[in-house]
Amino acid sequence: MENKLNIGIILGSTRDARVSPQVGEWVKEIADEREDANYEIIDILEYQLPFLGTTDGTEPGIAAWNEKIDSLDGFVFVVQEYNHSYTGVLKNAIDHLREAWHDKAAGIVSYGSTGGARAAEHLRGVFAELKIADVRVHPTLSLFTDFENFTTFKPADLHLVNMNAMLDQVNAWSKALKPLRVKEETVK
C-alpha cells in the first residue's frame, strides 16, 4: 500500500481580523473529501517567527517551522493581496528556510479585490527560486462576491471545480517530485 502524501495548507496572514483561517478551512474541507492525501492547516502565526536577521536564529519557532515544512510533500498557499502583493509575514516565513522547500509542489488559492492575482504572481517568482513547482490552476476569490461584508467567507459553488483541479495537480506534482527529494537525502 502506497503512503499518502502530506500536504500543508499554509495560511499567509497573521493580521487581526484576518479571513485566511476561513478560506483555509474551506480548502481543507474540500481536500479531506478527496481522501487522496493527508491535509493539514499550517498557521504561520503559531510559529512566532522573528523578522529575518533580527535575532540569532535560535528561537524554537524557527526550528519548528523548518521541521514542519521539511515534513511536507507539497503545499496549498492561502494568499491574500495587500498593496498588489502578498504579506510581509509570508515572505518572512518563506525566507527563513531554503532546502525544506526544494523539489515540492504548490498550489495557490488567493483572494482580494482582483481575486489576489497580483499576490499570486509575485509568489510564483519566489517559488521558482526555491525550487517549488507551482501548479497552473489557481482558484481566485473576490472580496466582492465571495465574502459577505468583506469578512465572512461565502464562496460561490463555481470555485469547487478549480479547487479540485488545483488539488489534482498539487498531488500529481508532489508525487512526481518525491523521488528527487529521496535522492537528495541519500546523497547528503
N, C-alpha and C positions, 0 to 999 in steps of 0.2 A: 504494500500500500504506500502510495506516494504521500510525503508530508505536505501539508498545506503551506502556502506562502504566508508570511506575516506582513501585513500592510498597515502602515500608520497613517491616520488621518490627522494631519498637523493643523492646529488652529493658529492662524497667523497674526492674531491680535491679542493684546493684553489690556487694552483700554477699558476704562469704566464704561458701563452700558454697551459693551460690545455685543454683537449679534452672532459672532462666529461660533459660539457653542450651539446655537440653534441650528445653524447650517451644518455643522459637524455631526450633530445627532441625526439630522435628516440623511446625510451621506451614509452614516453608519447603519441606519435602519435599512436603507436600500441595499447596502453591501451585505449585511448579515442575512438577508433573504436569499442571497445567491448561494451561500454555503460553499464557495469555491476557494476561500482564503480566510485567514484569521484577521479580523479588522479591529483596530483599537484607536481611540481618540488620544492624541498626544497634545496636551495643552502646554505651550511654551511657558505660560505663567507659573506653572508648578515648579519649574526648574530654577527660577530666580537667577537667571544668568546676568552677570555684571556686564557693563558695557565693555566690549573687547578692548584689551590693552590698558584698562584702568586698575587692574589688580594683578596679583602674581599668578593667577590662574589655578589656584588650589581649592577654590570653593567647591563644595560637594556637588552643587548643581551642575557644574561643568562636566565632571566625571559621569554623573548620572545621565546627562544629556547625550554624551558620547556613547555610553553603553546602550542606551535606548535606540538611538539612530543606527548604531552598528548592528543591532539585533534584528533589524527590519529588512525585508526584501524589496520593498517599494513603498511609495507614498502617494497620498492624495493631499494636496495642499489646499486649504480653505483660505483664500486670499481676498482681502478687501482692498479697494482702491482708495488711497488718500493722496491728494495732490498729484494725481496722474502716475502713481507708483504704488508699490506695496509698502508695508510698515517697516520702520526702522528696527523694531524689535525682531521681526522675522529675519531681516538682513543680518542683524547681530547674532541671532541663533544659528543661522546658516554658516556664518563666518567663523564661529567658534570651532568648527570641525572641518576636516578635509577628507581623509580616507574613508571615514564612516559613510560618506555619501556616494563614493565611487561605484560605478557599474550597477546602478539601481535605476528603476523606472519611477516616473512620477506623472501624476495627472494633476490638473488644476481645476478647482471649482472657484470661480471668482464672482464677486458682487460689487456693485456700485452704481453710480448714475448712468454709466455706459456699460453696465454688466461687469465692470472690473477688468475689461480687456487690456487696458494700458498697464495695469499692475501685472497681469499675467505675462505680457510681452517682456517687461523688464525682468521678470523672474526667469524666463527662458534663457536669457543670456548668461545669467549666473549658473543655471543648471549645466549649460554646456561646459563651462569652466571646471565644474566639479564632477564631470563625467556622469551626470544624471541624464538619462534618456527620457525626455518629456514626450508624452503621447499627444497625438493630434487632436482628438476630441476633447472639447473644453466647454463644459456647461457654464453659461454666463447668466447670472441672476441680476435682475434690475431692482434697484431700491424703490422704483415707482410702481412696479407691477407684482413683485414677489414678496413685498414687505408691507404690512398694514401699518400706517403711520410711521414708516421708515424704521420700525423697531420690532415688530412681530412678524416672524418669518412664515409666510404662507405661499409656498412655491406652486407655480402652475404645473399641472399634470404633464405638460409637454416636455418638461425637463427630465422626466424618467427615461426617455429614450436615450438622450445624451449621457445621462449618468451611467446607465448600464453599458453603453458603448465605450465610455471612458474607462470604466472598471474592467471591461473585457481587455482593452489594450494595456492597462497597467498590469494586469495579471499575466498576460501573454509575454510582455516585455520583461517583467520581473523574473518569470520562469526562464526565459531565454538568456538573461544576463547572469543568473545564479552560477553557472559553471565558471564564468570569468572570475567571480569572487572566490570561489573554492580554489581555483588555480593560483590566484594571487596569495591566498593564505598558505598554500603549500610551499610557495617559493620563499616566503618570509623566514 
